[in-house]
Amino acid sequence: MAVPGSASGFASGFLGRKARSMLGQVGDLFVIALEGLRRSWDVKSWWWEFVDQCWFLARVTSVPVLLVSLPLGATVALQVGELAWQLGAGSATGSAVFVGLIREVAPLASALLIAGAGGSAMTSDIGARHIRDELSAMEVMSVNPIHRLVTPRMWAASTVAVCLCPLVILAGASGGYFFNVVVQGVTPGAYFDGALSLVVSSDLYVTLFKAWIFGFIAAAVACYKGMTCATSPVGVGRAVNQATVVTFMLVFAFNYVISAVYFLAYPPRSL
């Protein structure tokens, strides 16, 4: 039993306060996310904000996602191709590239770019509204700021994240094609035949589902951090940093859970 005033008592009290604070923040995040979903059916009240956010997110993430996916697919093809050549299975590189892109790389790349490029802008925008008391003014005018600001951003981030997945797959496959076919000398037929041998339709469905979930998480965390930041420019900057880090942690955690459940339900195919 910790003695009051001792070092152990101080440490246990500090850890208890931090744990309660973290649980409170998790609860507030869930409240904002669920409240944002509660009136999603009232599309006419947030449709144009949704369109503006979709256009903004697509504009700031489409080119970076291509620039990230091209070298990523090429790197996977280069590393796996060298190992496959040593094992005498150079044509299997296409399978590794496409399986990795579809199952893991596409949803993660789209979510990380949504969080880094779009989520930071969402946090700073809503944080600036918060320190100028615009959110309080909306409440005074009987306008729910969560329904007006958070709902369209969550749906826009989810929609754009899903739309970015085909871009990631196409760009990564192009990079893998260059290194596997042009550099390493595998025939195009062998590359694409190997690419389609292990991929099933359920892989694509789960990828799109993960991208939707990850985009939703990125927008929810960004909006929550913006609405609860300290009322100062420094507070907005810290909120942007915290939103990006928390989103990355949640995305990787949820990715592991979803992938584990999927592999238990649908074991991978063998060549």
Residue pairs with C-beta under 8 A, 6 or more apart in sequence:
2 8
2 9
2 12
3 9
25 228
28 224
28 228
29 220
29 221
29 224
32 146
32 150
32 220
32 223
32 224
32 227
33 154
33 216
33 220
33 224
35 144
35 146
35 147
35 150
36 146
36 147
36 150
36 151
36 154
36 220
36 223
37 151
37 154
38 147
39 45
39 144
39 147
39 151
40 151
40 155
42 147
43 50
45 147
45 148
46 147
46 148
46 151
46 152
46 155
47 152
49 148
49 149
49 152
49 153
50 152
50 155
50 156
53 152
53 153
53 156
53 157
54 156
54 159
54 160
56 118
56 121
57 114
57 117
57 118
57 156
57 157
57 160
58 160
58 163
60 117
60 118
60 121
61 110
61 113
61 114
61 117
61 118
61 160
61 164
62 164
62 167
64 113
64 117
65 109
65 110
65 113
65 164
65 167
65 168
65 171
66 167
66 171
68 109
68 113
68 168
69 101
69 105
69 109
69 167
69 168
69 169
69 170
69 171
69 172
69 175
70 171
70 172
70 174
70 175
71 175
72 105
72 109
72 172
72 175
73 97
73 101
73 105
73 171
73 172
73 173
73 174
73 175
73 176
74 175
74 176
74 178
74 179
75 175
76 96
76 97
76 100
76 101
76 105
76 172
76 176
77 93
77 96
77 97
77 175
77 176
77 177
77 178
77 179
77 180
77 184
78 179
78 183
80 92
80 93
80 96
80 97
81 90
81 93
81 179
81 180
81 184
81 186
84 90
84 91
84 92
84 93
84 96
85 184
90 180
90 184
90 185
90 186
90 190
91 186
91 187
91 190
91 191
91 193
91 194
92 194
92 271
93 176
93 180
93 184
93 186
93 191
93 194
94 176
94 180
94 186
94 190
94 191
94 192
94 193
94 194
94 195
95 194
95 195
95 197
95 198
95 199
95 271
97 172
97 173
97 176
97 180
97 195
98 169
98 173
98 176
98 195
98 196
98 198
98 199
99 198
99 199
99 203
101 168
101 169
101 172
101 173
101 176
102 169
102 199
102 203
102 204
102 207
103 203
103 206
103 207
103 259
104 255
104 259
105 168
105 172
106 164
106 165
106 166
106 168
106 169
106 172
106 207
106 211
107 161
107 165
107 207
107 208
107 210
107 211
107 214
107 255
108 214
108 251
108 252
108 255
109 164
109 168
110 160
110 161
110 162
110 164
110 165
110 168
110 211
110 214
110 215
111 161
111 211
111 214
111 215
111 217
111 218
111 247
111 251
112 248
112 251
113 164
114 157
114 160
114 161
114 164
114 214
114 215
114 218
114 219
115 218
115 221
115 222
115 243
115 244
115 247
115 248
115 251
116 244
118 157
118 160
118 218
118 219
118 222
119 157
119 218
119 219
119 221
119 222
119 243
119 244
119 247
120 222
120 240
120 243
120 244
122 153
122 157
122 219
122 222
122 223
122 226
123 222
123 223
123 225
123 226
123 229
123 236
123 239
123 240
123 243
124 226
124 236
124 239
124 240
125 226
126 135
126 149
126 222
126 223
126 226
126 227
127 225
127 226
127 227
127 229
127 235
127 236
127 239
127 240
128 236
129 135
129 145
129 149
129 226
130 226
130 227
130 228
130 229
130 231
131 229
131 231
131 232
131 233
131 235
131 236
135 145
135 227
138 144
138 145
138 148
139 145
145 227
146 223
149 223
150 219
150 220
150 223
150 227
153 219
153 222
153 223
154 216
154 219
154 220
154 223
156 219
157 215
157 216
157 218
157 219
158 211
158 212
158 213
158 215
158 216
158 219
159 215
160 215
161 211
161 212
161 214
161 215
161 218
162 208
162 211
162 212
162 215
164 211
165 207
165 208
165 211
173 195
176 191
177 188
177 191
180 186
180 191
181 187
181 188
181 191
197 269
197 271
198 268
198 269
198 271
200 266
200 269
202 262
202 266
206 258
206 262
209 258
210 254
210 255
210 258
213 254
213 258
214 251
214 254
214 255
217 247
217 250
217 251
217 254
218 247
218 251
221 243
221 246
221 247
221 250
222 243
222 247
224 243
225 239
225 240
225 242
225 243
225 246
226 236
226 239
226 243
228 239
229 235
229 236
229 238
229 239
230 236
230 238
230 239
